[in-house]
């Protein structure tokens, strides 16, 4: 990236994009990750080049609240700036809300789709940014694999997602009262949302196993992986799938 362009980008994007932030990481490792991004089958469908018109930034809700710019990410990839892409993978890509408002790009780019690929590569390779970003979702993942439902009432805890607001504290303290106020008796519970059929649970486990989801979880949270491994292998064995392991 030329010094003039780099200066323009840094002035418009207050986040520290200095390449020196990750000087200890070998360039070869950064290049390897970027090659993994480019070899994704979706890559050439979401990036065609950048006019630098700024329409994606104007449409982006995250850009209004964070030091975030979908244009910077598209430009970095289009110019194959390995150092900058690595810096963005360790920070900015996690500020995207994945609303895909940036798809209105006149060039046909999809910065949101590009960020999806960057995130997946970060997760598969266990980057610290992925670990930090997904830390709050470990409980959700465990809920899915142990109950078959994504959320349950008792997940409304003030320390789990502070950005939900201060009212969560009041709800968490009186959760059982709130739930019992609901007419259907099947909702008078706080630890599960609803009962999921055992067959559905087994299918869910097999899908996560065959698609490599468990491998990605192992990269970002080995403790959670071991817990899920125990839960899933026992239930799969009971269902007759003795040959399925997650080692």
C-alpha positions in Angstrom: 0.0 0.0 0.0 1.4 3.4 -1.0 2.2 5.9 1.8 -0.5 8.4 0.5 -3.2 5.7 0.4 -2.1 4.4 3.8 -2.3 7.8 5.3 -5.8 8.4 3.9 -7.0 5.1 5.3 -5.6 5.6 8.7 -7.0 9.1 9.0 -10.5 7.9 8.0 -10.2 4.9 10.3 -9.1 5.7 13.8 -8.4 2.1 14.7 -4.7 1.4 15.0 -3.9 -0.4 11.7 -0.2 -0.3 12.2 1.5 -3.3 10.7 3.9 -3.3 13.7 1.1 -4.6 16.0 1.8 -8.1 14.8 5.4 -7.9 13.9 6.2 -11.0 15.9 4.0 -13.1 13.6 6.0 -14.4 10.6 5.0 -13.0 7.3 4.7 -16.5 5.9 2.0 -17.3 8.5 0.0 -14.2 7.6 0.3 -15.0 3.9 -0.8 -18.6 4.5 -4.0 -17.3 6.2 -4.7 -14.9 3.3 -4.2 -17.7 0.8 -6.8 -19.7 2.8 -9.2 -16.8 2.5 -8.6 -16.5 -1.3 -9.1 -20.2 -1.9 -12.6 -20.1 -0.4 -15.1 -21.0 -3.2 -17.1 -17.8 -2.4 -14.2 -15.4 -2.5 -14.4 -14.3 -6.1 -18.2 -13.9 -5.8 -17.9 -11.3 -3.0 -14.9 -9.3 -4.2 -14.5 -7.7 -7.7 -12.5 -4.6 -6.9 -13.3 -1.3 -5.2 -14.3 2.1 -6.6 -13.8 3.7 -3.2 -17.2 5.3 -3.5 -18.0 4.8 0.2 -21.5 3.6 -0.4 -20.9 0.5 1.8 -19.7 2.7 4.7 -22.7 5.0 4.4 -25.0 2.0 4.6 -23.2 0.3 7.4 -24.8 0.5 10.9 -21.6 -0.7 12.6 -19.6 2.2 11.0 -21.8 4.6 13.0 -20.8 3.2 16.4 -17.4 1.6 15.9 -14.1 2.4 14.3 -15.2 0.1 11.5 -15.2 0.4 7.7 -16.3 -2.3 5.3 -14.5 -0.4 2.5 -11.1 -0.7 4.3 -11.6 -4.5 4.4 -12.6 -4.8 0.8 -9.6 -2.5 -0.3 -7.1 -4.5 1.8 -8.2 -7.8 0.2 -8.4 -6.3 -3.3 -4.9 -5.0 -3.0 -3.7 -8.2 -1.4 -2.2 -6.3 1.5 -1.3 -9.3 3.6 -0.2 -7.3 6.6 -3.3 -5.2 6.8 -5.6 -8.2 6.2 -4.0 -10.0 9.2 -4.5 -6.9 11.3 -8.1 -6.7 10.3 -8.6 -10.4 11.0 -7.4 -9.8 14.6 -9.8 -6.9 15.2 -12.2 -5.2 12.8 -14.0 -8.1 11.3 -15.7 -8.8 14.6 -17.4 -5.4 14.6 -19.6 -6.3 11.5 -23.2 -7.0 12.3 -23.6 -9.2 9.2 -26.7 -7.2 8.0 -25.3 -7.1 4.5 -26.4 -3.5 3.8 -23.1 -3.2 2.1 -24.3 -5.5 -0.7 -25.7 -2.3 -2.4 -22.1 -1.8 -3.7 -22.3 -0.7 -7.4 -19.3 -2.8 -8.2 -21.0 -5.9 -6.9 -18.8 -6.5 -3.9 -20.1 -7.9 -0.7 -17.9 -6.8 2.2 -20.2 -8.7 4.5 -19.6 -11.9 2.6 -15.9 -11.2 2.6 -16.0 -10.7 6.4 -17.8 -14.0 6.7 -14.9 -15.8 5.0 -12.3 -13.9 7.1 -14.1 -14.9 10.3 -14.3 -18.5 9.3 -10.6 -18.6 8.6 -9.9 -16.9 11.9 -12.0 -19.5 13.8 -10.5 -22.5 12.0 -7.0 -21.3 12.8 -7.8 -20.4 16.4 -6.8 -16.7 16.2 -7.1 -14.9 19.6 -9.6 -12.5 18.1 -11.9 -15.4 17.3 -11.5 -16.8 20.8 -12.3 -13.4 22.3 -15.3 -12.7 20.0 -16.9 -16.1 20.6 -16.2 -16.3 24.4 -19.7 -15.1 25.3 -21.3 -17.6 23.0 -19.9 -20.7 24.6 -23.0 -21.0 26.7 -25.2 -20.8 23.7 -23.3 -23.5 21.9 -23.5 -25.7 25.0 -27.3 -25.1 25.2 -27.8 -26.2 21.6 -25.8 -29.4 22.0 -27.3 -30.4 25.3 -30.9 -29.3 24.9 -31.4 -28.7 21.2 -32.5 -25.1 21.7 -30.4 -22.0 21.1 -31.6 -20.0 24.1 -33.2 -20.6 27.4 -34.7 -18.1 29.9 -31.9 -18.6 32.4 -29.4 -17.2 29.9 -30.7 -13.7 30.8 -27.8 -13.0 33.2 -26.3 -9.4 33.6 -22.8 -10.7 33.3 -23.4 -12.7 30.1 -24.2 -9.9 27.6 -23.8 -6.5 29.3 -24.9 -4.7 26.1 -28.4 -6.1 26.5 -29.0 -3.3 29.0 -29.6 -2.7 32.7 -33.1 -4.1 32.6 -31.7 -7.6 32.3 -30.7 -7.5 35.9 -34.3 -7.1 37.0 -35.5 -9.8 34.7 -32.8 -12.2 35.9 -33.7 -11.7 39.6 -37.4 -12.5 39.0 -37.1 -15.0 36.1 -39.3 -17.7 37.5 -42.1 -15.3 38.3 -42.0 -13.9 34.8 -42.1 -17.4 33.3 -45.0 -18.6 35.4 -46.9 -15.6 34.3 -47.1 -17.0 30.8 -50.3 -19.0 30.1 -48.9 -22.2 28.6 -47.6 -24.5 31.3 -45.0 -25.8 29.0 -43.2 -22.5 29.3 -43.1 -22.6 33.1 -39.4 -23.4 33.0 -36.1 -21.5 33.1 -33.5 -24.1 32.0 -34.9 -25.0 28.6 -37.0 -23.3 26.0 -38.9 -26.5 24.9 -38.3 -30.3 24.7 -36.5 -31.4 21.5 -37.0 -34.9 20.1 -34.1 -37.3 20.7 -33.9 -38.1 16.9 -33.4 -34.4 16.2 -30.6 -34.2 18.7 -28.8 -37.1 17.2 -29.1 -35.6 13.7 -27.7 -32.4 15.0 -24.7 -34.1 16.5 -24.0 -36.0 13.3 -24.2 -32.7 11.2 -21.8 -30.9 13.5 -19.4 -33.9 13.4 -19.5 -34.4 9.6 -19.3 -30.7 8.7 -16.3 -30.0 10.9 -18.0 -27.7 13.4 -16.6 -29.6 16.3 -13.1 -29.2 14.8 -13.6 -25.4 14.8 -14.9 -25.4 18.4 -11.8 -27.3 19.4 -9.6 -24.6 17.9 -11.2 -21.7 19.8 -12.3 -23.3 23.1 -10.8 -26.7 23.9 -12.5 -26.8 27.3 -16.0 -26.4 25.7 -15.0 -29.0 23.1 -14.2 -31.6 25.8 -17.5 -31.0 27.5 -19.5 -31.3 24.2 -17.4 -34.4 23.3 -18.5 -36.2 26.5 -22.2 -35.2 26.0 -22.4 -36.1 22.3 -20.4 -39.4 22.3 -22.5 -40.8 25.1 -25.8 -40.0 23.4 -24.5 -41.2 20.0 -23.4 -44.5 21.5 -26.8 -45.0 23.1 -28.3 -44.4 19.7 -26.1 -47.0 18.0 -23.4 -44.8 16.5 -20.5 -46.5 18.2 -18.0 -45.6 15.4 -18.5 -41.8 15.7 -15.7 -40.1 17.7 -14.4 -36.6 18.0 -10.7 -37.2 18.6 
